[in-house]
Amino acid sequence: MTGMIIISSIFIICAILLWNIADKRGANTLFWAVMGGVFGPFAIPFVFLTKNRSSKSTQSKKPGN
């Protein structure tokens, strides 16, 4: 019983962590929170493979385009 509580807590913490990381990177927060809830700590490395949308908007355009 105690083991299930610990494992459930870890998965909930992962969901919250992935929500925050996805929010900072401009990714779909709900998707990543669900992935954290389902896959737990195994989903954390994959959120860093998403493109950082916030850096796209700050890139300058090349002259002549």
TIZALO-247970 format. One record per atom (N, C-alpha, C, CB): atom name; residue number from 1; residue in three letters; x negated, y, z negated. Coordinates in steps of 0.2 Angstrom, whole numbers. Atoms other than C-alpha are relative to their C-alpha. Glycine has a CB too. Layout:
BEGIN
<node><a>CA</a><k>NUM</k><r>ALA</r><c1>X</c1><c2>Y</c2><c3>Z</c3></node>
...
This chain:
BEGIN
<node><a>N</a><k>1</k><r>MET</r><c1>-4</c1><c2>-6</c2><c3>0</c3></node>
<node><a>CA</a><k>1</k><r>MET</r><c1>0</c1><c2>0</c2><c3>0</c3></node>
<node><a>C</a><k>1</k><r>MET</r><c1>-4</c1><c2>6</c2><c3>0</c3></node>
<node><a>CB</a><k>1</k><r>MET</r><c1>5</c1><c2>0</c2><c3>-6</c3></node>
<node><a>N</a><k>2</k><r>THR</r><c1>5</c1><c2>-6</c2><c3>0</c3></node>
<node><a>CA</a><k>2</k><r>THR</r><c1>-14</c1><c2>12</c2><c3>-4</c3></node>
<node><a>C</a><k>2</k><r>THR</r><c1>-4</c1><c2>1</c2><c3>6</c3></node>
<node><a>CB</a><k>2</k><r>THR</r><c1>-5</c1><c2>0</c2><c3>-6</c3></node>
<node><a>N</a><k>3</k><r>GLY</r><c1>4</c1><c2>-1</c2><c3>-7</c3></node>
<node><a>CA</a><k>3</k><r>GLY</r><c1>-23</c1><c2>8</c2><c3>12</c3></node>
<node><a>C</a><k>3</k><r>GLY</r><c1>4</c1><c2>3</c2><c3>5</c3></node>
<node><a>CB</a><k>3</k><r>GLY</r><c1>-2</c1><c2>-7</c2><c3>2</c3></node>
<node><a>N</a><k>4</k><r>MET</r><c1>-4</c1><c2>-2</c2><c3>-5</c3></node>
<node><a>CA</a><k>4</k><r>MET</r><c1>-8</c1><c2>12</c2><c3>22</c3></node>
<node><a>C</a><k>4</k><r>MET</r><c1>1</c1><c2>8</c2><c3>-1</c3></node>
<node><a>CB</a><k>4</k><r>MET</r><c1>7</c1><c2>-3</c2><c3>0</c3></node>
<node><a>N</a><k>5</k><r>ILE</r><c1>0</c1><c2>-7</c2><c3>1</c3></node>
<node><a>CA</a><k>5</k><r>ILE</r><c1>-7</c1><c2>29</c2><c3>14</c3></node>
<node><a>C</a><k>5</k><r>ILE</r><c1>-6</c1><c2>4</c2><c3>2</c3></node>
<node><a>CB</a><k>5</k><r>ILE</r><c1>2</c1><c2>2</c2><c3>-8</c3></node>
<node><a>N</a><k>6</k><r>ILE</r><c1>6</c1><c2>-3</c2><c3>-2</c3></node>
<node><a>CA</a><k>6</k><r>ILE</r><c1>-25</c1><c2>33</c2><c3>17</c3></node>
<node><a>C</a><k>6</k><r>ILE</r><c1>0</c1><c2>0</c2><c3>8</c3></node>
<node><a>CB</a><k>6</k><r>ILE</r><c1>-6</c1><c2>-4</c2><c3>-3</c3></node>
<node><a>N</a><k>7</k><r>ILE</r><c1>0</c1><c2>0</c2><c3>-7</c3></node>
<node><a>CA</a><k>7</k><r>ILE</r><c1>-24</c1><c2>28</c2><c3>35</c3></node>
<node><a>C</a><k>7</k><r>ILE</r><c1>5</c1><c2>5</c2><c3>3</c3></node>
<node><a>CB</a><k>7</k><r>ILE</r><c1>2</c1><c2>-7</c2><c3>3</c3></node>
<node><a>N</a><k>8</k><r>SER</r><c1>-5</c1><c2>-5</c2><c3>-3</c3></node>
<node><a>CA</a><k>8</k><r>SER</r><c1>-8</c1><c2>38</c2><c3>38</c3></node>
<node><a>C</a><k>8</k><r>SER</r><c1>-2</c1><c2>7</c2><c3>-1</c3></node>
<node><a>CB</a><k>8</k><r>SER</r><c1>7</c1><c2>-1</c2><c3>-4</c3></node>
<node><a>N</a><k>9</k><r>SER</r><c1>2</c1><c2>-7</c2><c3>1</c3></node>
<node><a>CA</a><k>9</k><r>SER</r><c1>-16</c1><c2>53</c2><c3>30</c3></node>
<node><a>C</a><k>9</k><r>SER</r><c1>-6</c1><c2>2</c2><c3>5</c3></node>
<node><a>CB</a><k>9</k><r>SER</r><c1>-3</c1><c2>0</c2><c3>-7</c3></node>
<node><a>N</a><k>10</k><r>ILE</r><c1>5</c1><c2>-1</c2><c3>-4</c3></node>
<node><a>CA</a><k>10</k><r>ILE</r><c1>-31</c1><c2>51</c2><c3>41</c3></node>
<node><a>C</a><k>10</k><r>ILE</r><c1>3</c1><c2>2</c2><c3>7</c3></node>
<node><a>CB</a><k>10</k><r>ILE</r><c1>-5</c1><c2>-6</c2><c3>1</c3></node>
<node><a>N</a><k>11</k><r>PHE</r><c1>-3</c1><c2>-2</c2><c3>-7</c3></node>
<node><a>CA</a><k>11</k><r>PHE</r><c1>-20</c1><c2>51</c2><c3>57</c3></node>
<node><a>C</a><k>11</k><r>PHE</r><c1>4</c1><c2>6</c2><c3>0</c3></node>
<node><a>CB</a><k>11</k><r>PHE</r><c1>5</c1><c2>-6</c2><c3>1</c3></node>
<node><a>N</a><k>12</k><r>ILE</r><c1>-3</c1><c2>-7</c2><c3>0</c3></node>
<node><a>CA</a><k>12</k><r>ILE</r><c1>-10</c1><c2>66</c2><c3>51</c3></node>
<node><a>C</a><k>12</k><r>ILE</r><c1>-5</c1><c2>6</c2><c3>0</c3></node>
<node><a>CB</a><k>12</k><r>ILE</r><c1>4</c1><c2>0</c2><c3>-6</c3></node>
<node><a>N</a><k>13</k><r>ILE</r><c1>5</c1><c2>-5</c2><c3>0</c3></node>
<node><a>CA</a><k>13</k><r>ILE</r><c1>-26</c1><c2>76</c2><c3>48</c3></node>
<node><a>C</a><k>13</k><r>ILE</r><c1>-3</c1><c2>0</c2><c3>7</c3></node>
<node><a>CB</a><k>13</k><r>ILE</r><c1>-6</c1><c2>-2</c2><c3>-5</c3></node>
<node><a>N</a><k>14</k><r>CYS</r><c1>2</c1><c2>0</c2><c3>-7</c3></node>
<node><a>CA</a><k>14</k><r>CYS</r><c1>-32</c1><c2>71</c2><c3>65</c3></node>
<node><a>C</a><k>14</k><r>CYS</r><c1>5</c1><c2>4</c2><c3>5</c3></node>
<node><a>CB</a><k>14</k><r>CYS</r><c1>-1</c1><c2>-7</c2><c3>3</c3></node>
<node><a>N</a><k>15</k><r>ALA</r><c1>-5</c1><c2>-3</c2><c3>-4</c3></node>
<node><a>CA</a><k>15</k><r>ALA</r><c1>-16</c1><c2>77</c2><c3>73</c3></node>
<node><a>C</a><k>15</k><r>ALA</r><c1>0</c1><c2>8</c2><c3>-1</c3></node>
<node><a>CB</a><k>15</k><r>ALA</r><c1>7</c1><c2>-2</c2><c3>-2</c3></node>
<node><a>N</a><k>16</k><r>ILE</r><c1>1</c1><c2>-7</c2><c3>2</c3></node>
<node><a>CA</a><k>16</k><r>ILE</r><c1>-18</c1><c2>94</c2><c3>64</c3></node>
<node><a>C</a><k>16</k><r>ILE</r><c1>-6</c1><c2>3</c2><c3>3</c3></node>
<node><a>CB</a><k>16</k><r>ILE</r><c1>1</c1><c2>1</c2><c3>-8</c3></node>
<node><a>N</a><k>17</k><r>LEU</r><c1>6</c1><c2>-2</c2><c3>-3</c3></node>
<node><a>CA</a><k>17</k><r>LEU</r><c1>-36</c1><c2>95</c2><c3>69</c3></node>
<node><a>C</a><k>17</k><r>LEU</r><c1>0</c1><c2>1</c2><c3>7</c3></node>
<node><a>CB</a><k>17</k><r>LEU</r><c1>-5</c1><c2>-5</c2><c3>-2</c3></node>
<node><a>N</a><k>18</k><r>LEU</r><c1>0</c1><c2>0</c2><c3>-7</c3></node>
<node><a>CA</a><k>18</k><r>LEU</r><c1>-33</c1><c2>91</c2><c3>87</c3></node>
<node><a>C</a><k>18</k><r>LEU</r><c1>5</c1><c2>6</c2><c3>2</c3></node>
<node><a>CB</a><k>18</k><r>LEU</r><c1>3</c1><c2>-6</c2><c3>3</c3></node>
<node><a>N</a><k>19</k><r>TRP</r><c1>-5</c1><c2>-6</c2><c3>-1</c3></node>
<node><a>CA</a><k>19</k><r>TRP</r><c1>-18</c1><c2>104</c2><c3>87</c3></node>
<node><a>C</a><k>19</k><r>TRP</r><c1>-4</c1><c2>6</c2><c3>0</c3></node>
<node><a>CB</a><k>19</k><r>TRP</r><c1>6</c1><c2>0</c2><c3>-5</c3></node>
<node><a>N</a><k>20</k><r>ASN</r><c1>4</c1><c2>-7</c2><c3>1</c3></node>
<node><a>CA</a><k>20</k><r>ASN</r><c1>-30</c1><c2>118</c2><c3>81</c3></node>
<node><a>C</a><k>20</k><r>ASN</r><c1>-6</c1><c2>0</c2><c3>6</c3></node>
<node><a>CB</a><k>20</k><r>ASN</r><c1>-4</c1><c2>0</c2><c3>-7</c3></node>
<node><a>N</a><k>21</k><r>ILE</r><c1>5</c1><c2>0</c2><c3>-5</c3></node>
<node><a>CA</a><k>21</k><r>ILE</r><c1>-44</c1><c2>113</c2><c3>93</c3></node>
<node><a>C</a><k>21</k><r>ILE</r><c1>3</c1><c2>1</c2><c3>7</c3></node>
<node><a>CB</a><k>21</k><r>ILE</r><c1>-4</c1><c2>-7</c2><c3>1</c3></node>
<node><a>N</a><k>22</k><r>ALA</r><c1>-4</c1><c2>-1</c2><c3>-6</c3></node>
<node><a>CA</a><k>22</k><r>ALA</r><c1>-32</c1><c2>112</c2><c3>108</c3></node>
<node><a>C</a><k>22</k><r>ALA</r><c1>2</c1><c2>7</c2><c3>1</c3></node>
<node><a>CB</a><k>22</k><r>ALA</r><c1>6</c1><c2>-5</c2><c3>1</c3></node>
<node><a>N</a><k>23</k><r>ASP</r><c1>-2</c1><c2>-7</c2><c3>0</c3></node>
<node><a>CA</a><k>23</k><r>ASP</r><c1>-25</c1><c2>129</c2><c3>103</c3></node>
<node><a>C</a><k>23</k><r>ASP</r><c1>-6</c1><c2>5</c2><c3>2</c3></node>
<node><a>CB</a><k>23</k><r>ASP</r><c1>3</c1><c2>2</c2><c3>-6</c3></node>
<node><a>N</a><k>24</k><r>LYS</r><c1>5</c1><c2>-5</c2><c3>-1</c3></node>
<node><a>CA</a><k>24</k><r>LYS</r><c1>-42</c1><c2>137</c2><c3>103</c3></node>
<node><a>C</a><k>24</k><r>LYS</r><c1>-3</c1><c2>-1</c2><c3>7</c3></node>
<node><a>CB</a><k>24</k><r>LYS</r><c1>-6</c1><c2>-2</c2><c3>-5</c3></node>
<node><a>N</a><k>25</k><r>ARG</r><c1>3</c1><c2>1</c2><c3>-7</c3></node>
<node><a>CA</a><k>25</k><r>ARG</r><c1>-47</c1><c2>129</c2><c3>120</c3></node>
<node><a>C</a><k>25</k><r>ARG</r><c1>5</c1><c2>1</c2><c3>5</c3></node>
<node><a>CB</a><k>25</k><r>ARG</r><c1>-2</c1><c2>-7</c2><c3>1</c3></node>
<node><a>N</a><k>26</k><r>GLY</r><c1>-5</c1><c2>-2</c2><c3>-4</c3></node>
<node><a>CA</a><k>26</k><r>GLY</r><c1>-30</c1><c2>134</c2><c3>128</c3></node>
<node><a>C</a><k>26</k><r>GLY</r><c1>3</c1><c2>-6</c2><c3>3</c3></node>
<node><a>CB</a><k>26</k><r>GLY</r><c1>-3</c1><c2>4</c2><c3>6</c3></node>
<node><a>N</a><k>27</k><r>ALA</r><c1>-3</c1><c2>6</c2><c3>-3</c3></node>
<node><a>CA</a><k>27</k><r>ALA</r><c1>-24</c1><c2>116</c2><c3>131</c3></node>
<node><a>C</a><k>27</k><r>ALA</r><c1>7</c1><c2>-1</c2><c3>-3</c3></node>
<node><a>CB</a><k>27</k><r>ALA</r><c1>-5</c1><c2>-6</c2><c3>-2</c3></node>
<node><a>N</a><k>28</k><r>ASN</r><c1>-7</c1><c2>2</c2><c3>3</c3></node>
<node><a>CA</a><k>28</k><r>ASN</r><c1>-7</c1><c2>108</c2><c3>127</c3></node>
<node><a>C</a><k>28</k><r>ASN</r><c1>-1</c1><c2>-2</c2><c3>-7</c3></node>
<node><a>CB</a><k>28</k><r>ASN</r><c1>3</c1><c2>-5</c2><c3>5</c3></node>
<node><a>N</a><k>29</k><r>THR</r><c1>1</c1><c2>2</c2><c3>8</c3></node>
<node><a>CA</a><k>29</k><r>THR</r><c1>-6</c1><c2>108</c2><c3>108</c3></node>
<node><a>C</a><k>29</k><r>THR</r><c1>4</c1><c2>-6</c2><c3>-2</c3></node>
<node><a>CB</a><k>29</k><r>THR</r><c1>2</c1><c2>6</c2><c3>-4</c3></node>
<node><a>N</a><k>30</k><r>LEU</r><c1>-5</c1><c2>6</c2><c3>2</c3></node>
<node><a>CA</a><k>30</k><r>LEU</r><c1>9</c1><c2>96</c2><c3>107</c3></node>
<node><a>C</a><k>30</k><r>LEU</r><c1>-3</c1><c2>-6</c2><c3>3</c3></node>
<node><a>CB</a><k>30</k><r>LEU</r><c1>7</c1><c2>1</c2><c3>3</c3></node>
<node><a>N</a><k>31</k><r>PHE</r><c1>3</c1><c2>7</c2><c3>-2</c3></node>
<node><a>CA</a><k>31</k><r>PHE</r><c1>1</c1><c2>83</c2><c3>118</c3></node>
<node><a>C</a><k>31</k><r>PHE</r><c1>-6</c1><c2>-2</c2><c3>-4</c3></node>
<node><a>CB</a><k>31</k><r>PHE</r><c1>-3</c1><c2>2</c2><c3>7</c3></node>
<node><a>N</a><k>32</k><r>TRP</r><c1>6</c1><c2>2</c2><c3>4</c3></node>
<node><a>CA</a><k>32</k><r>TRP</r><c1>-15</c1><c2>83</c2><c3>108</c3></node>
<node><a>C</a><k>32</k><r>TRP</r><c1>1</c1><c2>-1</c2><c3>-7</c3></node>
<node><a>CB</a><k>32</k><r>TRP</r><c1>-6</c1><c2>6</c2><c3>0</c3></node>
<node><a>N</a><k>33</k><r>ALA</r><c1>-2</c1><c2>2</c2><c3>6</c3></node>
<node><a>CA</a><k>33</k><r>ALA</r><c1>-6</c1><c2>83</c2><c3>92</c3></node>
<node><a>C</a><k>33</k><r>ALA</r><c1>3</c1><c2>-7</c2><c3>0</c3></node>
<node><a>CB</a><k>33</k><r>ALA</r><c1>5</c1><c2>5</c2><c3>-3</c3></node>
<node><a>N</a><k>34</k><r>VAL</r><c1>-3</c1><c2>7</c2><c3>0</c3></node>
<node><a>CA</a><k>34</k><r>VAL</r><c1>3</c1><c2>67</c2><c3>97</c3></node>
<node><a>C</a><k>34</k><r>VAL</r><c1>-6</c1><c2>-5</c2><c3>1</c3></node>
<node><a>CB</a><k>34</k><r>VAL</r><c1>5</c1><c2>0</c2><c3>6</c3></node>
<node><a>N</a><k>35</k><r>MET</r><c1>6</c1><c2>4</c2><c3>-1</c3></node>
<node><a>CA</a><k>35</k><r>MET</r><c1>-13</c1><c2>60</c2><c3>104</c3></node>
<node><a>C</a><k>35</k><r>MET</r><c1>-4</c1><c2>-2</c2><c3>-7</c3></node>
<node><a>CB</a><k>35</k><r>MET</r><c1>-5</c1><c2>3</c2><c3>5</c3></node>
<node><a>N</a><k>36</k><r>GLY</r><c1>3</c1><c2>1</c2><c3>7</c3></node>
<node><a>CA</a><k>36</k><r>GLY</r><c1>-21</c1><c2>63</c2><c3>86</c3></node>
<node><a>C</a><k>36</k><r>GLY</r><c1>4</c1><c2>-4</c2><c3>-4</c3></node>
<node><a>CB</a><k>36</k><r>GLY</r><c1>-1</c1><c2>7</c2><c3>-3</c3></node>
<node><a>N</a><k>37</k><r>GLY</r><c1>-4</c1><c2>4</c2><c3>4</c3></node>
<node><a>CA</a><k>37</k><r>GLY</r><c1>-6</c1><c2>55</c2><c3>78</c3></node>
<node><a>C</a><k>37</k><r>GLY</r><c1>0</c1><c2>-7</c2><c3>2</c3></node>
<node><a>CB</a><k>37</k><r>GLY</r><c1>7</c1><c2>3</c2><c3>0</c3></node>
<node><a>N</a><k>38</k><r>VAL</r><c1>-1</c1><c2>6</c2><c3>-2</c3></node>
<node><a>CA</a><k>38</k><r>VAL</r><c1>-6</c1><c2>40</c2><c3>89</c3></node>
<node><a>C</a><k>38</k><r>VAL</r><c1>-7</c1><c2>-4</c2><c3>0</c3></node>
<node><a>CB</a><k>38</k><r>VAL</r><c1>2</c1><c2>-1</c2><c3>7</c3></node>
<node><a>N</a><k>39</k><r>PHE</r><c1>7</c1><c2>3</c2><c3>0</c3></node>
<node><a>CA</a><k>39</k><r>PHE</r><c1>-25</c1><c2>37</c2><c3>91</c3></node>
<node><a>C</a><k>39</k><r>PHE</r><c1>-5</c1><c2>2</c2><c3>-5</c3></node>
<node><a>CB</a><k>39</k><r>PHE</r><c1>-3</c1><c2>2</c2><c3>7</c3></node>
<node><a>N</a><k>40</k><r>GLY</r><c1>4</c1><c2>-2</c2><c3>6</c3></node>
<node><a>CA</a><k>40</k><r>GLY</r><c1>-32</c1><c2>45</c2><c3>76</c3></node>
<node><a>C</a><k>40</k><r>GLY</r><c1>-7</c1><c2>3</c2><c3>2</c3></node>
<node><a>CB</a><k>40</k><r>GLY</r><c1>-1</c1><c2>-5</c2><c3>-5</c3></node>
<node><a>N</a><k>41</k><r>PRO</r><c1>6</c1><c2>-3</c2><c3>-2</c3></node>
<node><a>CA</a><k>41</k><r>PRO</r><c1>-50</c1><c2>49</c2><c3>76</c3></node>
<node><a>C</a><k>41</k><r>PRO</r><c1>-3</c1><c2>-1</c2><c3>7</c3></node>
<node><a>CB</a><k>41</k><r>PRO</r><c1>-5</c1><c2>-2</c2><c3>-6</c3></node>
<node><a>N</a><k>42</k><r>PHE</r><c1>3</c1><c2>2</c2><c3>-6</c3></node>
<node><a>CA</a><k>42</k><r>PHE</r><c1>-53</c1><c2>41</c2><c3>92</c3></node>
<node><a>C</a><k>42</k><r>PHE</r><c1>2</c1><c2>5</c2><c3>6</c3></node>
<node><a>CB</a><k>42</k><r>PHE</r><c1>3</c1><c2>-7</c2><c3>2</c3></node>
<node><a>N</a><k>43</k><r>ALA</r><c1>-2</c1><c2>-5</c2><c3>-4</c3></node>
<node><a>CA</a><k>43</k><r>ALA</r><c1>-44</c1><c2>55</c2><c3>101</c3></node>
<node><a>C</a><k>43</k><r>ALA</r><c1>-5</c1><c2>7</c2><c3>0</c3></node>
<node><a>CB</a><k>43</k><r>ALA</r><c1>7</c1><c2>2</c2><c3>-1</c3></node>
<node><a>N</a><k>44</k><r>ILE</r><c1>4</c1><c2>-6</c2><c3>1</c3></node>
<node><a>CA</a><k>44</k><r>ILE</r><c1>-56</c1><c2>69</c2><c3>94</c3></node>
<node><a>C</a><k>44</k><r>ILE</r><c1>-5</c1><c2>1</c2><c3>6</c3></node>
<node><a>CB</a><k>44</k><r>ILE</r><c1>-3</c1><c2>0</c2><c3>-6</c3></node>
<node><a>N</a><k>45</k><r>PRO</r><c1>5</c1><c2>-2</c2><c3>-5</c3></node>
<node><a>CA</a><k>45</k><r>PRO</r><c1>-70</c1><c2>67</c2><c3>107</c3></node>
<node><a>C</a><k>45</k><r>PRO</r><c1>3</c1><c2>2</c2><c3>7</c3></node>
<node><a>CB</a><k>45</k><r>PRO</r><c1>-5</c1><c2>-6</c2><c3>1</c3></node>
<node><a>N</a><k>46</k><r>PHE</r><c1>-3</c1><c2>-2</c2><c3>-7</c3></node>
<node><a>CA</a><k>46</k><r>PHE</r><c1>-58</c1><c2>68</c2><c3>122</c3></node>
<node><a>C</a><k>46</k><r>PHE</r><c1>3</c1><c2>7</c2><c3>0</c3></node>
<node><a>CB</a><k>46</k><r>PHE</r><c1>6</c1><c2>-5</c2><c3>1</c3></node>
<node><a>N</a><k>47</k><r>VAL</r><c1>-3</c1><c2>-7</c2><c3>0</c3></node>
<node><a>CA</a><k>47</k><r>VAL</r><c1>-50</c1><c2>85</c2><c3>117</c3></node>
<node><a>C</a><k>47</k><r>VAL</r><c1>-6</c1><c2>4</c2><c3>2</c3></node>
<node><a>CB</a><k>47</k><r>VAL</r><c1>2</c1><c2>2</c2><c3>-7</c3></node>
<node><a>N</a><k>48</k><r>PHE</r><c1>6</c1><c2>-4</c2><c3>-2</c3></node>
<node><a>CA</a><k>48</k><r>PHE</r><c1>-68</c1><c2>92</c2><c3>120</c3></node>
<node><a>C</a><k>48</k><r>PHE</r><c1>-1</c1><c2>-1</c2><c3>8</c3></node>
<node><a>CB</a><k>48</k><r>PHE</r><c1>-6</c1><c2>-1</c2><c3>-4</c3></node>
<node><a>N</a><k>49</k><r>LEU</r><c1>1</c1><c2>1</c2><c3>-7</c3></node>
<node><a>CA</a><k>49</k><r>LEU</r><c1>-67</c1><c2>85</c2><c3>138</c3></node>
<node><a>C</a><k>49</k><r>LEU</r><c1>5</c1><c2>5</c2><c3>4</c3></node>
<node><a>CB</a><k>49</k><r>LEU</r><c1>1</c1><c2>-7</c2><c3>2</c3></node>
<node><a>N</a><k>50</k><r>THR</r><c1>-4</c1><c2>-5</c2><c3>-3</c3></node>
<node><a>CA</a><k>50</k><r>THR</r><c1>-53</c1><c2>97</c2><c3>142</c3></node>
<node><a>C</a><k>50</k><r>THR</r><c1>-3</c1><c2>6</c2><c3>2</c3></node>
<node><a>CB</a><k>50</k><r>THR</r><c1>7</c1><c2>1</c2><c3>-4</c3></node>
<node><a>N</a><k>51</k><r>LYS</r><c1>3</c1><c2>-7</c2><c3>-2</c3></node>
<node><a>CA</a><k>51</k><r>LYS</r><c1>-57</c1><c2>113</c2><c3>152</c3></node>
<node><a>C</a><k>51</k><r>LYS</r><c1>2</c1><c2>5</c2><c3>-5</c3></node>
<node><a>CB</a><k>51</k><r>LYS</r><c1>2</c1><c2>1</c2><c3>7</c3></node>
<node><a>N</a><k>52</k><r>ASN</r><c1>-1</c1><c2>-5</c2><c3>5</c3></node>
<node><a>CA</a><k>52</k><r>ASN</r><c1>-58</c1><c2>128</c2><c3>141</c3></node>
<node><a>C</a><k>52</k><r>ASN</r><c1>3</c1><c2>6</c2><c3>4</c3></node>
<node><a>CB</a><k>52</k><r>ASN</r><c1>-6</c1><c2>3</c2><c3>-3</c3></node>
<node><a>N</a><k>53</k><r>ARG</r><c1>-4</c1><c2>-5</c2><c3>-4</c3></node>
<node><a>CA</a><k>53</k><r>ARG</r><c1>-44</c1><c2>139</c2><c3>149</c3></node>
<node><a>C</a><k>53</k><r>ARG</r><c1>-2</c1><c2>7</c2><c3>-2</c3></node>
<node><a>CB</a><k>53</k><r>ARG</r><c1>7</c1><c2>-1</c2><c3>0</c3></node>
<node><a>N</a><k>54</k><r>SER</r><c1>1</c1><c2>-7</c2><c3>2</c3></node>
<node><a>CA</a><k>54</k><r>SER</r><c1>-49</c1><c2>155</c2><c3>139</c3></node>
<node><a>C</a><k>54</k><r>SER</r><c1>-6</c1><c2>2</c2><c3>3</c3></node>
<node><a>CB</a><k>54</k><r>SER</r><c1>-1</c1><c2>0</c2><c3>-8</c3></node>
<node><a>N</a><k>55</k><r>SER</r><c1>6</c1><c2>-3</c2><c3>-3</c3></node>
<node><a>CA</a><k>55</k><r>SER</r><c1>-66</c1><c2>156</c2><c3>147</c3></node>
<node><a>C</a><k>55</k><r>SER</r><c1>1</c1><c2>1</c2><c3>8</c3></node>
<node><a>CB</a><k>55</k><r>SER</r><c1>-6</c1><c2>-5</c2><c3>-1</c3></node>
<node><a>N</a><k>56</k><r>LYS</r><c1>-2</c1><c2>-1</c2><c3>-7</c3></node>
<node><a>CA</a><k>56</k><r>LYS</r><c1>-58</c1><c2>155</c2><c3>165</c3></node>
<node><a>C</a><k>56</k><r>LYS</r><c1>2</c1><c2>8</c2><c3>1</c3></node>
<node><a>CB</a><k>56</k><r>LYS</r><c1>5</c1><c2>-4</c2><c3>2</c3></node>
<node><a>N</a><k>57</k><r>SER</r><c1>-3</c1><c2>-7</c2><c3>-1</c3></node>
<node><a>CA</a><k>57</k><r>SER</r><c1>-49</c1><c2>172</c2><c3>162</c3></node>
<node><a>C</a><k>57</k><r>SER</r><c1>-5</c1><c2>5</c2><c3>-1</c3></node>
<node><a>CB</a><k>57</k><r>SER</r><c1>6</c1><c2>1</c2><c3>-5</c3></node>
<node><a>N</a><k>58</k><r>THR</r><c1>5</c1><c2>-5</c2><c3>2</c3></node>
<node><a>CA</a><k>58</k><r>THR</r><c1>-65</c1><c2>181</c2><c3>156</c3></node>
<node><a>C</a><k>58</k><r>THR</r><c1>-6</c1><c2>0</c2><c3>5</c3></node>
<node><a>CB</a><k>58</k><r>THR</r><c1>-3</c1><c2>-2</c2><c3>-7</c3></node>
<node><a>N</a><k>59</k><r>GLN</r><c1>6</c1><c2>0</c2><c3>-5</c3></node>
<node><a>CA</a><k>59</k><r>GLN</r><c1>-76</c1><c2>176</c2><c3>171</c3></node>
<node><a>C</a><k>59</k><r>GLN</r><c1>1</c1><c2>5</c2><c3>5</c3></node>
<node><a>CB</a><k>59</k><r>GLN</r><c1>0</c1><c2>-7</c2><c3>4</c3></node>
<node><a>N</a><k>60</k><r>SER</r><c1>-1</c1><c2>-6</c2><c3>-5</c3></node>
<node><a>CA</a><k>60</k><r>SER</r><c1>-79</c1><c2>190</c2><c3>183</c3></node>
<node><a>C</a><k>60</k><r>SER</r><c1>0</c1><c2>-3</c2><c3>7</c3></node>
<node><a>CB</a><k>60</k><r>SER</r><c1>-6</c1><c2>5</c2><c3>-1</c3></node>
<node><a>N</a><k>61</k><r>LYS</r><c1>-1</c1><c2>2</c2><c3>-7</c3></node>
<node><a>CA</a><k>61</k><r>LYS</r><c1>-75</c1><c2>189</c2><c3>201</c3></node>
<node><a>C</a><k>61</k><r>LYS</r><c1>-7</c1><c2>2</c2><c3>4</c3></node>
<node><a>CB</a><k>61</k><r>LYS</r><c1>6</c1><c2>3</c2><c3>4</c3></node>
<node><a>N</a><k>62</k><r>LYS</r><c1>6</c1><c2>-2</c2><c3>-4</c3></node>
<node><a>CA</a><k>62</k><r>LYS</r><c1>-89</c1><c2>189</c2><c3>214</c3></node>
<node><a>C</a><k>62</k><r>LYS</r><c1>2</c1><c2>6</c2><c3>4</c3></node>
<node><a>CB</a><k>62</k><r>LYS</r><c1>-3</c1><c2>-6</c2><c3>5</c3></node>
<node><a>N</a><k>63</k><r>PRO</r><c1>-1</c1><c2>-6</c2><c3>-4</c3></node>
<node><a>CA</a><k>63</k><r>PRO</r><c1>-91</c1><c2>205</c2><c3>224</c3></node>
<node><a>C</a><k>63</k><r>PRO</r><c1>2</c1><c2>-2</c2><c3>7</c3></node>
<node><a>CB</a><k>63</k><r>PRO</r><c1>-6</c1><c2>5</c2><c3>0</c3></node>
<node><a>N</a><k>64</k><r>GLY</r><c1>-1</c1><c2>2</c2><c3>-7</c3></node>
<node><a>CA</a><k>64</k><r>GLY</r><c1>-83</c1><c2>204</c2><c3>241</c3></node>
<node><a>C</a><k>64</k><r>GLY</r><c1>6</c1><c2>-4</c2><c3>1</c3></node>
<node><a>CB</a><k>64</k><r>GLY</r><c1>-5</c1><c2>-2</c2><c3>4</c3></node>
<node><a>N</a><k>65</k><r>ASN</r><c1>-5</c1><c2>4</c2><c3>0</c3></node>
<node><a>CA</a><k>65</k><r>ASN</r><c1>-69</c1><c2>193</c2><c3>236</c3></node>
<node><a>C</a><k>65</k><r>ASN</r><c1>7</c1><c2>3</c2><c3>-1</c3></node>
<node><a>CB</a><k>65</k><r>ASN</r><c1>0</c1><c2>-6</c2><c3>-5</c3></node>
